[in-house]
Amino acid sequence: MTDRSFVSRRRALALSGAALATGIAGCTGSSDDESDDGDKWQQPLDPDDWEDVDEIRLMGYTGGWEGAEPDLIDGIRNPTLLLFDGNEYELTWENGDGVNHNLAIRNEDNRVISGLRTSDVRSRGDTATLEFEANTNMHEYLCEPHPRRMLGYIHVEE
């Protein structure tokens, strides 16, 4: 009697290689996904669209930030924020899942800029706000307890 559940070593390696190749192909982007300075953009950034924006709202979920306002980021996961050097902004986020989150703005050296960090928010529906003046040192925003999934980029126009 033969065991039909047996998979040869060669067949297992072939299947593993195909799965790996598919996974790698799905994870890599073309050079069109990157700006000149290497940042990855999740959506097109047109400075004209961001010109009148001074309030930004995000929802915080363990799986990632979700844009809420302005409309141009509504529903976008970890949206890239386009800010203008010297302009004042209010960045508010709401806890969407009842898990402990915060929001911090960091520079390219992964250091929080000038104390731009909210306190931890643990309750669903609670909010926290950062008020700041944009500067060209700003590189990314993230949740420090979940930095791999809750990470978005900031592009500051001079």
C-alpha positions in Angstrom: 0.0 0.0 0.0 1.4 3.4 -0.9 1.1 6.5 1.2 -0.4 9.2 -1.0 0.3 12.0 1.5 4.1 11.6 0.9 5.7 14.5 -1.0 9.1 14.0 -2.4 12.0 16.2 -1.2 12.3 17.5 -4.8 8.6 18.4 -5.0 8.7 20.1 -1.6 11.7 22.2 -2.6 10.0 23.2 -5.9 6.9 24.3 -4.1 8.9 26.2 -1.4 10.9 28.0 -4.1 7.7 29.0 -6.0 6.1 30.3 -2.8 9.2 32.3 -1.9 9.5 33.8 -5.4 5.8 34.8 -5.3 6.3 36.4 -1.9 9.4 38.3 -2.9 7.8 39.5 -6.1 4.8 40.8 -4.1 7.0 42.6 -1.6 9.3 44.5 -3.9 8.3 47.6 -5.6 9.6 49.3 -8.7 11.7 52.4 -8.6 8.5 54.4 -9.3 7.6 53.6 -5.7 10.5 55.6 -4.3 11.4 59.3 -4.3 14.8 60.6 -5.0 15.7 60.4 -1.3 14.6 56.8 -0.9 11.3 57.4 0.9 8.4 55.2 -0.1 5.2 57.0 -1.0 1.8 55.3 -0.4 -0.1 57.8 -2.5 0.7 60.6 -5.0 1.9 63.8 -3.3 0.8 67.0 -5.0 1.8 70.1 -3.0 -1.3 71.9 -4.4 -3.5 69.3 -2.6 -1.8 69.9 0.7 -1.5 73.7 0.5 -4.4 74.5 2.8 -4.1 71.5 5.1 -3.2 72.4 8.7 -5.2 69.7 10.6 -4.5 66.0 10.0 -6.4 63.1 11.7 -5.4 59.5 11.9 -7.0 56.4 13.4 -4.6 54.1 15.3 -4.9 50.4 14.9 -2.3 47.7 15.6 -2.2 46.9 11.9 -1.3 50.4 10.9 -2.4 54.0 10.9 -5.4 54.8 8.8 -5.9 58.3 7.3 -9.1 60.0 8.3 -8.7 63.7 7.4 -8.1 65.5 5.2 -10.2 63.6 2.5 -7.0 63.1 0.4 -5.7 60.5 3.0 -9.1 59.1 4.0 -8.8 55.3 4.2 -5.1 55.2 3.3 -2.9 52.9 5.5 0.1 54.7 6.9 -0.4 57.7 4.6 2.6 59.9 3.7 2.1 63.4 5.0 3.2 66.4 2.9 4.0 69.4 5.1 5.5 72.8 4.4 8.5 74.0 6.3 7.5 76.7 8.9 3.8 76.0 8.8 1.9 75.1 11.9 0.0 71.8 12.1 -2.3 69.9 14.4 -1.9 66.1 14.1 -4.6 64.3 16.0 -5.0 60.5 16.2 -7.8 58.4 17.7 -7.4 55.0 19.3 -9.4 52.7 17.0 -8.8 49.3 18.7 -8.4 49.8 22.5 -4.7 48.7 22.4 -1.9 50.8 23.8 -0.6 53.3 21.2 1.2 56.6 21.0 2.4 58.8 18.1 5.9 60.2 17.8 7.6 62.2 15.0 11.2 61.2 14.3 14.1 62.4 12.2 16.2 60.2 9.8 18.4 59.1 12.7 15.3 57.5 14.4 15.3 60.2 17.1 12.1 61.8 18.4 12.2 65.5 17.4 11.9 68.1 20.1 9.6 66.0 22.3 7.1 65.5 19.5 5.5 62.5 21.2 2.0 61.9 22.5 1.3 60.1 25.7 0.1 56.5 25.5 -3.6 56.1 24.8 -5.2 52.8 25.8 -8.9 53.3 25.4 -10.8 53.0 22.2 -12.1 56.4 21.0 -9.6 58.4 23.1 -7.5 60.9 21.2 -4.2 62.7 21.4 -2.9 65.7 19.5 0.5 67.1 18.6 0.7 70.8 17.7 4.0 71.7 15.9 5.8 73.7 13.3 7.0 71.6 10.4 10.7 71.5 9.7 12.9 69.6 7.2 14.2 67.3 9.9 10.9 65.5 10.1 11.1 62.1 8.4 8.5 59.7 9.8 5.7 59.3 12.3 5.1 56.1 14.2 3.6 54.3 17.2 6.5 53.4 19.5 4.9 50.2 20.8 4.2 49.0 17.2 6.9 50.6 15.1 6.9 48.1 12.2 3.2 48.2 11.3 2.3 51.7 12.5 4.8 53.8 10.5 4.3 56.5 8.0 6.6 59.0 6.3 6.6 62.7 6.3 7.8 64.8 3.4 8.5 68.5 4.2 8.5 71.0 1.3 10.9 73.9 1.8 
